[in-house]
Amino acid sequence: MQANRREWMAGVAALAICSVPLKGFAAVVAPKLPIKAKPLPLTDVRLAPSDYATAVNVNVDYLMWLSPDRFLHNFRKYAGLEPKAPIYGGWESDTIAGHTLGHYMTALVLAWQQTGNPECRRRADYIVDELAECQAQRTDGYIGALGRKTKDGKVVDGQEIFPEVMRGEIKSGGFDLNGSWSPLYTVHKYFQGLLDINAAWGNPKALQVVIGLGGYFEKVFAALDDKQMQELLGCEYGGLNESYAELYAQTGDLRWLKVAERIYDKKVLDPIVAQEDKLANFHANTQVPKLIGLGRIHELTGKDEPGRAARFFWERVTKHHSYVIGGNADREYFFEPDTVALHLTESTCEHCNTYNMLKLTRQLYSWQPDGALFDYYERAHLNHVMSAQNPETGGFTYMTPMMSGTARGYSGPGEEAFWCCVGSGMESHAKHGDSIYWEGDDTLFVNLYIPSTGQWKAKGAAFTIATEYPFKSDVKITLDAVKQGKFAVALRIPGWSNGKATVAVNGAPVPSTPVGGYAVIDRRWKKGDVITLNLPLELRLETAQGSQDVVAVVRGPMVMAADMGPAEMEFTGVEPAMVGDNPLAAFAPMVSDRPRFQTTGIIRPGDRMFVPFYSQYDRRSAVYFKRFTESGWKTEEAAFLAEQARQKDLAARSIDVMHLGEMQPERDHELTSEISYPVSYRGRNGRDARSGGFFEFKMKVKPGPLLLQASYWGSERSRVFDILVDNVKIATQKLDNDTPGKFFDVDYPLPEALTKGKSSVKVRFVPHDRSSAGPVFGVRLFTAKK
């Protein structure tokens, strides 16, 4: 719909201009946008003071605080060299160790390009030297920090899994591979960091390390037939196809392109190539890099199919699977298209997903400039990426909750928080200038209105953006230098502006023909020329996909959220609702340096202040609101509040919740299993165990009578299994089409003797012989009602 609206606006504007005689114009010819574009080098863009510049500065301080030698600990240890510093904790002490170093290398490159800080470049080159030493010690081309967990719980060098893989011994539940956690995902991070260093300033040693590493895994893949390769690719592999394609681009060696094209997960990618949306119940961030890789293959080969797949995926995710802030996925997984309203939980919008979606957006834009792509980019960049960093501490979120009253969880300043979104956060906040300005032929595109200076060296032009947008409507662009004065400036006119944007040069209104989402001004420029753009920043409501009665409040590109109180204070209220026929009339602007609105009589159970969502890093938010008319509210109020009370009561009595079949919760609860697999039914993730297997995990307890609740799908075929707590059987559960077509919960009372004096217990599901346990779609442990 966005593209159609843009085309309609462009047509109307063109007709209007063509129907009016314009002094000094013999004829008005609709401009054409360049076929391709590329961003101005990040080294030629500098940020002026703003929240974006603050984010970069805070992030650089964080990068400088981190120790390269601590990240390199396992690389040296497993290569037989003495580590120079102790290893970090958290994920870096688990079998996924090393992934953060890959992100760190790329973040150092970007931070050097964005700020010119020489220490960033020095550290990146130091890491390359260290990895080259490790590779020389190993002699087979391999480098790595990833581990493998043995049956006695020890973590050893993860390289030993790859000879097993080459023999066809491939055991994976989706994130684990022969006892290692997403190893090819981790390897992709090393590839990318090294390739980025070489591309930035031509470090030949970085390229040689990548070539050696690429050769090692080329041999691993060559040992597998197609069926075995697909088994291997069922385990998360990041964007390894992109890395091999980029290695081909940097070397010109076709062998790397052949590997890139073989790294193709048929189960996920075949439907996308066929233009089918079968994304529901796939782990979201596992898939996005695969499409970026296909996009890179398209760029390098000219093959149409990979490019069409990337475009189709982007269209489906951004228009049918995304929240108002631009993020996607619930508890890391895609859901059925157009069902956002059913997935407003505490575990939405993993940051890595949006980090990768913005990479894909830039890629698609470079093929064919279109303002609609940057309408999405701006939305996600402002509202999700900027909300994912705490500017006070430099910490990063994993999830950004869309459930009302939920606080964001940020990584702390300690040494344990190295989850995936810390790595992508390092990169995202090192480069806020990388997409402001783009060039294509004789056209300069201005895509993001962020205070900054830029140099367009091809035209000898320099310019400054001065603005308080998106807080205020006016954007001022000054030409600070001009050498070749004849060129076009294309200003992105967001789709939400609805034809109300105005443009002027040196104070005089400029007629322009909008095309592809841009106001294009083609003229001979001179030093000191000033372009002004005014964008209407009006409040509007946007409905959530899946319900016309669930809405969010947006102002220009900025999502506004109700302030639900300090993050450190528990939210004890009920989810707010919006009641009234004309809700926006009840929003009154407040005197402030940034947009703030106070509601009167429209939010139930009480009025709220609305502020920019991204800035609520230390506050609780409400983004989506169920909407009622006055008469409808009277009918629904009792049931609505009763359901809220039920949910609140259950949450208040809950001690621990286990989301089975989901990567991070299973890690957090120390899940172990045999012959057990993650499953997805009807939009819910779970786990089962087959005959001879089990799955077991740790849950918190506290004194007093407790209930263990498990969720099942009511249409399961006959199966029977035992539930044990600390090796004591508490129940035998039979499933046999109990409640067809719906999920149901079963509560199991726990004998107090089982939990007395304990802070946690181990819960185990064990199938009977020739049967299955589950699938179980979540387990909750809570106190019994008094």
C-alpha positions in Angstrom: 0.0 0.0 0.0 2.9 2.4 0.7 4.3 2.1 -2.8 0.9 2.6 -4.3 0.3 5.7 -2.2 3.7 7.1 -3.2 2.9 6.5 -6.9 -0.4 8.2 -6.6 1.1 11.2 -4.7 3.8 11.5 -7.4 1.3 11.4 -10.2 -0.9 14.1 -8.6 2.0 16.3 -7.9 3.3 15.9 -11.4 -0.1 16.8 -12.9 -0.4 19.8 -10.6 3.0 21.2 -11.6 2.5 20.5 -15.3 -0.8 22.4 -15.2 0.7 25.6 -13.9 2.9 27.9 -16.0 6.2 28.2 -14.1 8.3 31.3 -14.7 11.7 30.5 -16.1 10.8 26.9 -17.0 10.2 26.1 -20.7 8.9 22.7 -19.7 8.7 20.5 -16.6 10.1 17.0 -17.1 9.7 14.4 -14.4 13.2 13.5 -13.1 14.3 9.9 -13.0 16.2 8.4 -10.1 19.5 6.7 -10.7 19.2 2.9 -11.1 21.7 2.3 -8.3 23.2 4.1 -5.4 25.9 3.7 -2.7 26.3 5.3 0.6 29.0 8.0 1.0 31.9 6.5 2.8 31.5 6.6 6.6 34.9 8.2 6.8 33.4 11.2 5.0 30.5 11.7 7.4 30.7 13.2 10.9 27.9 13.5 13.4 26.9 16.7 15.0 25.6 16.8 18.6 22.4 14.7 18.9 21.2 11.5 20.6 22.9 9.6 17.7 26.3 11.2 18.3 25.9 10.5 22.0 25.2 6.8 21.2 28.4 6.6 19.2 30.5 8.2 21.8 29.1 6.0 24.6 29.7 3.0 22.4 33.3 3.9 21.6 34.0 4.3 25.3 32.5 0.8 25.8 34.7 -0.6 23.0 37.7 0.9 24.6 36.8 -0.6 27.9 36.7 -4.1 26.5 39.9 -6.2 26.3 40.9 -7.8 23.0 43.1 -10.3 24.9 40.2 -11.5 27.0 38.2 -12.2 23.8 41.3 -13.9 22.3 41.8 -16.2 25.3 40.3 -19.4 23.8 41.8 -18.7 20.3 45.3 -18.8 21.9 44.5 -21.6 24.4 43.0 -24.0 21.7 45.9 -23.2 19.4 48.4 -24.3 22.1 49.5 -20.8 22.9 49.5 -19.2 26.4 46.5 -16.8 26.8 47.4 -13.3 27.7 44.3 -12.5 29.8 41.5 -14.5 31.5 38.4 -15.3 29.5 35.2 -13.3 29.8 32.2 -14.9 31.4 28.6 -15.4 30.0 28.4 -16.6 26.5 32.1 -16.2 26.1 32.7 -19.0 28.6 30.2 -21.2 26.8 30.5 -23.2 23.6 29.6 -20.2 21.5 32.8 -18.4 22.6 34.4 -16.2 20.0 31.3 -14.8 18.4 31.7 -11.5 20.2 35.2 -11.0 18.9 33.8 -11.1 15.3 31.4 -8.4 16.2 34.1 -6.5 18.1 36.4 -6.4 15.0 33.6 -5.0 12.8 32.6 -2.5 15.5 36.2 -1.3 15.7 36.3 -0.8 11.9 33.0 1.2 12.0 34.0 3.3 15.0 37.3 4.2 13.3 35.4 5.1 10.1 32.8 7.1 12.0 35.1 9.0 14.5 38.7 8.6 13.2 39.7 7.2 16.6 43.2 5.7 15.8 43.0 3.3 18.8 40.1 1.5 17.1 42.3 0.8 14.1 45.3 -0.2 16.2 43.2 -2.7 18.2 41.7 -4.2 15.0 45.2 -4.8 13.5 46.4 -6.2 16.8 43.6 -8.8 16.8 44.5 -9.7 13.2 48.1 -10.3 14.2 47.0 -12.5 17.1 44.7 -14.6 15.0 47.4 -15.0 12.3 49.7 -16.4 15.1 47.0 -18.8 16.2 46.4 -19.9 12.6 50.2 -20.5 12.0 50.3 -22.6 15.2 47.4 -24.8 14.1 48.8 -25.2 10.5 45.5 -26.4 9.0 43.9 -23.0 8.4 41.5 -23.2 11.3 41.1 -20.6 14.0 38.5 -20.7 16.6 37.4 -20.1 20.2 34.2 -22.1 20.0 33.9 -25.0 22.5 32.3 -28.3 22.8 30.7 -29.6 25.9 31.6 -33.1 26.9 29.2 -35.4 28.8 30.9 -34.6 32.1 30.2 -30.9 31.5 33.7 -29.7 30.5 34.2 -27.3 27.6 36.9 -28.4 25.2 38.2 -27.2 21.8 35.2 -27.2 19.5 37.3 -28.0 16.4 37.0 -31.7 17.2 33.4 -31.7 16.0 34.3 -30.9 12.4 36.1 -34.2 11.6 32.9 -35.9 12.9 30.8 -33.8 10.6 33.0 -34.8 7.7 32.4 -38.4 8.5 28.6 -37.7 8.3 28.1 -37.7 12.1 25.8 -34.7 12.4 23.7 -34.3 15.5 21.7 -31.1 15.9 18.6 -29.8 17.5 18.6 -26.5 15.6 21.2 -24.5 17.7 23.5 -27.3 18.9 25.9 -29.3 16.7 27.6 -32.3 18.1 27.9 -30.6 21.5 28.8 -27.1 20.3 26.4 -24.1 20.2 25.7 -22.7 16.7 29.4 -23.1 15.6 29.0 -22.0 12.0 27.2 -18.9 13.2 30.2 -18.1 15.3 32.6 -18.8 12.4 30.6 -16.4 10.3 31.4 -13.6 12.8 35.2 -14.2 12.5 34.9 -14.2 8.7 32.9 -10.9 8.7 35.2 -9.1 11.1 38.4 -10.0 9.2 36.8 -9.2 5.8 35.6 -5.8 7.2 39.1 -5.0 8.4 40.6 -5.8 5.0 38.0 -3.9 3.1 38.4 -0.8 5.3 42.2 -0.2 5.0 43.6 -3.2 3.1 45.2 -5.4 5.8 46.7 -8.2 3.8 47.2 -10.4 6.8 43.5 -10.3 7.6 42.7 -11.5 4.1 45.2 -14.3 4.4 43.7 -15.5 7.7 40.2 -15.5 6.0 41.6 -17.5 3.0 43.0 -20.1 5.4 39.8 -20.3 7.4 37.8 -20.4 4.2 39.9 -23.3 2.9 39.4 -25.3 6.1 35.6 -25.2 5.9 35.6 -25.7 2.1 37.1 -29.1 2.9 34.5 -29.8 5.6 31.7 -29.0 3.2 33.3 -30.9 0.3 33.2 -34.1 2.4 29.4 -34.0 2.6 26.8 -35.1 0.1 23.8 -32.9 -0.5 21.6 -34.6 2.1 24.3 -34.3 4.8 24.9 -30.7 3.8 21.2 -30.0 4.4 21.4 -31.7 7.8 24.4 -29.5 8.7 22.6 -26.3 7.5 19.7 -27.2 9.8 21.9 -25.8 12.5 22.2 -21.9 12.6 25.0 -20.8 10.3 24.5 -17.0 10.4 25.5 -15.3 7.1 28.3 -17.7 6.2 27.1 -17.7 2.6 27.5 -13.9 2.5 31.1 -14.2 3.9 32.1 -16.7 1.2 30.6 -14.4 -1.4 32.5 -11.5 0.0 35.7 -13.5 0.0 35.1 -14.1 -3.7 34.6 -10.3 -4.1 37.8 -9.5 -2.4 39.9 -12.2 -4.1 38.3 -12.8 -7.4 38.7 -16.6 -6.8 35.6 -18.5 -8.0 36.1 -21.3 -5.6 34.7 -19.1 -2.8 31.6 -18.3 -4.8 30.9 -22.0 -5.4 31.0 -22.5 -1.6 28.7 -19.5 -1.0 26.1 -20.9 -3.4 26.2 -24.4 -1.7 25.5 -22.9 1.7 21.8 -22.8 0.9 19.2 -24.1 3.5 16.5 -25.6 1.2 13.9 -25.9 4.0 13.8 -22.2 4.6 14.9 -20.7 1.4 13.1 -22.7 -1.3 9.6 -21.3 -0.2 11.1 -17.8 -0.2 12.5 -18.2 -3.7 9.0 -19.5 -4.7 7.6 -16.3 -3.2 5.8 -18.1 -0.4 5.5 -16.8 3.1 6.2 -19.9 5.3 8.2 -18.0 7.9 5.9 -18.8 10.9 7.7 -20.8 13.7 11.2 -20.3 12.2 13.8 -18.7 14.4 13.9 -15.2 13.0 17.5 -14.1 13.3 18.7 -17.4 12.0 17.0 -16.6 8.6 17.7 -12.9 7.9 21.4 -13.4 7.3 20.7 -16.1 4.8 18.8 -13.6 2.7 21.6 -11.0 3.0 23.9 -13.7 1.7 21.5 -14.4 -1.3 21.5 -10.7 -2.0 25.3 -10.6 -2.1 25.3 -13.5 -4.5 22.8 -11.7 -6.7 25.1 -8.6 -6.7 28.2 -10.6 -7.7 26.6 -12.9 -10.2 23.7 -11.0 -11.7 21.4 -14.0 -11.0 17.9 -12.8 -10.6 16.5 -15.6 -8.3 18.6 -14.8 -5.2 17.7 -11.1 -5.6 14.0 -11.7 -6.0 14.1 -13.9 -2.9 15.7 -11.2 -0.8 13.2 -8.6 -2.0 10.2 -10.9 -1.2 11.5 -11.7 2.2 12.0 -8.0 3.0 8.5 -7.2 1.9 6.9 -10.0 3.9 8.8 -9.3 7.1 8.4 -5.5 7.1 4.8 -5.4 6.1 3.4 -8.6 7.6 5.6 -9.7 10.5 6.8 -6.4 12.1 5.8 -4.3 15.1 5.3 -0.5 15.0 8.9 0.1 16.2 10.2 -1.9 13.2 11.3 -5.0 15.1 10.0 -8.5 14.5 9.4 -11.9 16.1 8.1 -13.0 19.5 10.4 -15.0 21.7 12.9 -14.9 18.7 10.5 -16.7 16.3 8.4 -15.5 13.4 4.7 -15.9 13.8 1.9 -16.2 11.3 1.7 -13.2 9.0 -0.5 -10.3 10.1 -0.9 -11.4 13.7 1.1 -8.8 15.6 -1.9 -8.0 17.8 -1.7 -11.6 19.2 2.0 -11.4 20.1 2.4 -8.4 22.4 4.6 -10.1 24.9 7.6 -9.4 27.1 10.0 -11.1 24.6 9.4 -9.3 21.3 11.8 -7.6 18.9 15.2 -9.2 19.3 17.7 -6.5 18.4 19.8 -8.8 16.2 16.8 -9.2 13.9 16.6 -5.5 13.2 20.3 -5.1 12.9 20.2 -7.6 10.1 17.0 -6.3 8.6 18.7 -2.8 8.3 21.6 -4.5 6.5 19.2 -6.1 4.1 17.4 -2.8 3.6 20.6 -1.0 2.7 21.5 -3.8 0.3 18.1 -3.6 -1.5 18.3 0.2 -1.7 21.7 0.0 -3.4 20.1 -2.0 -6.2 17.3 0.5 -6.8 16.8 3.6 -4.7 13.2 3.8 -3.3 12.2 6.1 -0.4 9.8 3.4 1.0 12.9 1.3 1.9 14.2 4.2 4.0 10.8 4.9 5.5 11.2 1.5 7.1 14.9 2.0 7.9 14.2 5.3 9.7 11.3 3.7 11.7 13.4 0.8 12.9 16.6 2.8 13.3 15.0 5.5 15.5 12.6 3.4 17.5 14.2 0.0 17.9 18.0 0.4 17.4 18.1 3.6 19.4 16.0 2.0 22.2 18.4 -0.9 22.4 21.2 1.0 24.0 21.2 2.5 27.5 23.1 5.8 26.9 23.9 6.1 30.6 25.7 2.7 30.8 26.4 1.7 27.3 24.5 -1.6 27.8 22.3 -3.3 25.2 19.0 -5.0 25.2 18.3 -8.5 23.9 14.5 -8.1 23.5 12.5 -4.9 23.4 9.2 -5.7 25.0 5.9 -4.7 23.5 3.9 -5.9 26.5 2.6 -2.9 28.5 4.4 -2.2 31.7 7.4 -4.3 31.0 10.9 -2.8 31.6 13.8 -3.3 29.1 16.6 -5.4 30.3 20.1 -4.0 29.4 23.5 -5.7 29.7 25.3 -4.5 32.7 28.8 -3.0 33.0 30.2 -6.4 34.2 31.9 -9.2 32.4 29.1 -11.7 31.9 26.8 -10.1 29.3 28.0 -11.2 25.9 24.9 -12.4 24.3 24.3 -12.0 20.5 22.6 -8.6 20.8 25.6 -7.2 22.7 27.7 -8.0 19.6 25.2 -6.5 17.1 24.7 -3.6 19.5 28.4 -2.8 19.3 28.1 -2.5 15.6 24.8 -0.7 15.4 26.0 2.1 17.6 29.3 2.6 15.9 27.9 3.8 12.7 24.9 6.1 12.9 26.2 8.2 10.0 26.4 5.3 7.5 23.1 5.8 5.8 22.4 9.5 5.9 23.9 10.3 2.5 23.9 8.2 -0.7 25.2 9.0 -4.2 24.0 7.7 -7.5 25.3 9.2 -10.8 24.8 13.0 -10.5 22.3 12.7 -7.6 22.9 13.1 -3.9 20.3 11.3 -1.8 19.6 12.6 1.7 17.8 9.6 3.4 18.1 10.4 7.1 17.7 13.8 8.7 20.4 13.4 11.4 22.6 16.4 12.4 25.9 15.9 10.5 28.4 17.0 8.0 29.2 15.1 4.8 31.6 15.3 1.9 30.7 14.2 -1.6 34.1 14.0 -3.0 33.0 13.1 -6.5 31.5 16.6 -6.8 33.8 18.4 -4.5 30.7 19.2 -2.4 30.4 19.5 1.4 27.2 20.0 3.3 25.8 20.3 6.8 22.4 19.1 8.2 21.2 21.2 11.1 17.9 20.1 12.6 16.1 19.0 15.8 14.1 16.5 13.7 12.3 14.3 14.6 11.4 16.5 17.6 10.8 19.5 15.3 9.7 19.7 11.7 12.4 21.9 10.1 15.5 20.5 8.4 18.2 22.8 7.2 20.9 21.6 4.7 23.7 24.1 3.9 26.1 23.7 1.0 29.5 24.4 2.6 31.6 23.8 -0.5 30.8 23.2 -4.1 33.3 22.4 -6.9 31.2 20.9 -9.6 27.9 22.8 -9.1 25.5 21.0 -11.4 23.9 18.0 -9.7 20.6 16.9 -8.2 19.7 16.7 -4.5 17.0 14.1 -3.7 15.3 14.6 -0.3 13.4 11.7 1.0 9.7 12.7 1.6 8.3 10.1 4.0 5.1 8.3 3.1 3.5 9.4 6.3 3.8 13.1 5.4 0.8 12.7 3.1 1.9 15.4 0.6 2.3 18.1 3.2 6.1 18.4 3.1 7.5 21.7 1.7 10.9 22.4 0.2 12.7 25.7 -0.3 16.1 26.9 -1.6 17.5 30.1 -0.1 14.0 30.8 1.3 12.2 30.5 -2.0 9.7 27.6 -2.4 10.9 25.1 -5.0 8.6 23.2 -7.2 9.7 19.6 -7.6 8.2 16.4 -9.0 8.1 13.7 -6.3 9.4 10.5 -7.7 10.1 7.3 -5.8 9.5 9.0 -2.5 11.9 11.9 -3.2 11.7 15.6 -3.9 14.4 16.0 -6.5 16.1 19.5 -6.9 18.3 19.6 -10.0 20.2 22.8 -10.4 23.6 24.5 -10.4 24.6 24.9 -6.8 26.9 27.3 -5.2 28.6 27.6 -1.8 26.2 28.9 0.8 23.0 27.7 -0.7 20.5 26.6 1.9 17.8 23.9 1.4 15.0 23.8 3.9 12.6 21.0 4.4 9.5 21.1 6.6 7.9 17.7 7.5 4.6 17.7 9.3 4.9 15.9 12.6 1.3 15.1 13.5 0.0 12.5 15.8 -1.7 9.5 14.2 -2.9 6.1 15.2 -1.5 2.9 13.5 -3.4 -0.4 13.9 -1.6 -3.6 14.8 -1.7 -6.3 12.2 -4.4 -8.7 13.2 -6.8 -6.4 14.9 -8.3 -3.0 14.0 -8.9 -2.5 17.7 -5.3 -2.5 18.8 -3.5 0.7 18.1 -0.2 2.6 18.6 0.5 6.3 18.7 3.0 7.7 16.2 4.3 11.2 15.5 6.1 11.5 12.2 8.6 8.5 12.3 8.6 8.4 16.1 6.6 5.9 18.1 5.1 7.6 21.2 4.6 5.5 24.3 2.7 5.9 27.6 5.0 6.3 30.6 4.3 3.5 33.0 6.8 4.4 35.7 10.4 3.8 36.6 12.0 0.5 35.4 13.2 -0.3 38.9 9.7 -0.3 40.3 7.5 -3.3 39.7 4.5 -2.5 37.5 1.4 -3.5 39.5 -1.4 -1.8 37.4 -3.5 -3.3 34.6 -2.8 -2.9 31.0 -4.1 0.5 29.8 -6.8 0.7 27.2 -7.8 3.6 24.9 -11.5 4.6 25.1 -13.3 7.2 22.9 -14.4 8.0 19.4 -11.7 10.6 18.8 -8.8 9.7 21.0 -6.1 12.0 19.5 -8.2 15.0 20.5 -7.5 14.1 24.1 -3.7 14.5 23.6 -2.4 17.9 24.8 1.2 18.9 24.0 3.4 19.8 27.0 6.2 22.4 27.1 9.3 20.4 26.7 12.6 20.1 24.7 11.2 17.0 23.1 7.6 15.8 22.3 5.5 15.1 25.3 1.7 14.8 25.5 -0.7 14.5 28.4 -3.9 12.6 27.9 -7.2 13.6 29.4 -10.0 11.1 29.8 -8.9 8.8 27.0 -6.7 6.2 28.7 -8.3 3.8 31.2 -7.9 3.1 34.1 -6.1 6.5 34.2 -4.5 9.3 32.2 -0.9 8.9 31.0 2.0 11.0 29.6 3.2 10.0 26.2 6.9 10.4 25.3 9.2 9.1 22.6 9.5 5.3 23.1 13.2 5.0 22.3 14.1 7.4 25.1 12.5 5.3 27.9 15.5 3.2 28.7 15.0 3.7 32.4 11.2 3.7 32.3 8.4 1.2 31.6 6.3 1.6 28.5 3.0 1.0 26.9 3.0 1.0 23.1 -0.1 -0.8 22.0 -3.6 -0.2 23.3 -6.8 -2.0 23.0 -9.3 0.5 21.7 -13.0 0.8 22.6 -15.8 3.2 22.0 -17.5 4.5 25.2 -20.4 2.1 24.7 -18.1 -0.7 23.8 -16.0 -0.2 26.9 -19.0 -0.4 29.2 -19.8 -3.8 27.7 -16.2 -5.1 27.7 -14.8 -3.5 30.9 -15.7 -6.2 33.3 -14.4 -9.0 31.1 -11.4 -7.0 30.2 -10.4 -6.2 33.7 -11.1 -9.7 34.9 -8.7 -11.1 32.3 -6.1 -8.5 33.3 -6.5 -9.4 36.9 -6.2 -13.1 36.1 -3.0 -12.5 34.2 -1.7 -10.2 36.9 -2.5 -12.8 39.6 -0.7 -15.6 37.7 2.3 -13.3 37.0 2.4 -12.3 40.7 2.4 -15.9 41.8 4.9 -17.1 39.2 8.4 -17.9 40.4 9.9 -19.0 37.1 8.7 -19.6 33.5 10.4 -21.9 31.0 9.8 -21.2 27.3 10.7 -24.5 25.8 12.1 -24.8 22.3 13.6 -21.3 22.4 17.3 -20.8 22.4 18.0 -18.3 25.2 15.5 -19.5 27.8 16.8 -23.0 27.3 20.3 -21.8 27.9 19.3 -19.7 30.9 17.6 -22.7 32.5 20.6 -25.0 31.7 18.5 -27.5 29.6 20.0 -30.8 28.9 18.5 -33.5 26.7 18.8 -36.7 24.7 16.8 -37.6 21.7 14.8 -34.4 22.2 13.8 -31.7 19.6 12.4 -28.2 19.6 8.9 -28.1 17.9 6.4 -25.5 16.8 2.7 -25.9 16.7 0.0 -23.3 16.0 2.5 -20.4 16.6 3.8 -21.8 19.9 7.3 -23.2 20.5 7.9 -26.3 22.6 10.0 -29.4 23.0 9.5 -33.1 23.0 11.5 -36.2 23.8 11.4 -39.5 21.9 11.6 -43.0 23.3 14.8 -43.5 25.2 15.4 -39.8 25.6 14.5 -37.0 28.0 14.8 -33.3 28.6 15.6 -31.6 31.9 16.0 -28.0 33.1 16.4 -26.0 36.2 13.6 -23.9 37.7 13.6 -21.5 40.7 11.6 -22.4 43.8 10.7 -20.8 47.1 9.2 -22.1 50.4 5.5 -23.0 50.6 3.0 -25.0 48.5 3.9 -24.8 44.8 2.3 -25.8 41.5 4.1 -26.9 38.4 2.1 -26.1 35.3 2.7 -27.5 31.8 1.0 -26.5 28.6 0.0 -29.1 25.9 -1.7 -29.1 22.5 -5.1 -30.7 22.9 -5.1 -32.7 19.6 -2.0 -34.9 20.3 -2.1 -38.6 19.4 -1.8 -41.1 22.2 1.4 -40.8 24.3 2.4 -41.2 27.9 5.4 -39.8 29.9 6.6 -39.2 33.4 7.4 -35.8 35.1 10.1 -35.9 37.7 11.3 -33.2 40.0 14.8 -33.8 41.4 14.5 -37.4 40.2 11.2 -37.9 42.1 8.2 -38.7 39.9 5.4 -36.3 40.6 3.0 -37.4 37.8 2.4 -39.6 34.8 0.8 -37.6 32.0 -1.3 -39.2 29.2 -2.2 -37.2 26.1 -4.8 -38.5 23.7 -6.9 -35.8 21.9 -7.9 -34.3 25.2 -9.2 -30.9 24.1 -9.2 -30.9 20.3 -8.1 -27.7 18.6 -6.8 -25.8 21.6 -4.0 -25.6 24.1 -4.6 -26.6 27.7 -2.7 -26.4 31.0 -2.2 -29.1 33.6 -1.3 -28.2 37.2 0.8 -30.6 39.2 1.1 -30.0 43.0 4.6 -30.3 44.3 5.1 -32.0 47.7 6.7 -29.4 50.0 9.4 -31.9 51.0 10.7 -31.7 47.4 11.4 -28.0 47.6 12.1 -27.4 51.3 15.4 -25.6 51.8 16.1 -25.4 48.1 16.4 -22.4 45.7 16.0 -24.4 42.6 15.0 -27.9 41.3 15.5 -29.9 38.2 12.4 -30.7 36.2 12.6 -33.8 33.9 10.2 -35.1 31.2 10.8 -38.8 30.3 8.7 -40.7 27.8 7.6 -44.3 28.4 9.0 -47.0 26.2 7.9 -46.5 22.5 6.2 -43.3 23.3 7.0 -39.6 23.4 7.1 -36.9 26.1 5.1 -33.9 25.1 5.4 -31.8 23.1 5.4 -29.4 26.1 4.7 -25.8 25.2 6.1 -24.1 28.3 6.4 -24.8 32.0 5.5 -22.4 34.8 6.2 -22.8 38.5 4.1 -20.7 40.8 2.7 -20.5 44.3 -0.6 -22.1 45.2 -3.4 -19.8 46.2 -3.9 -19.4 49.9 
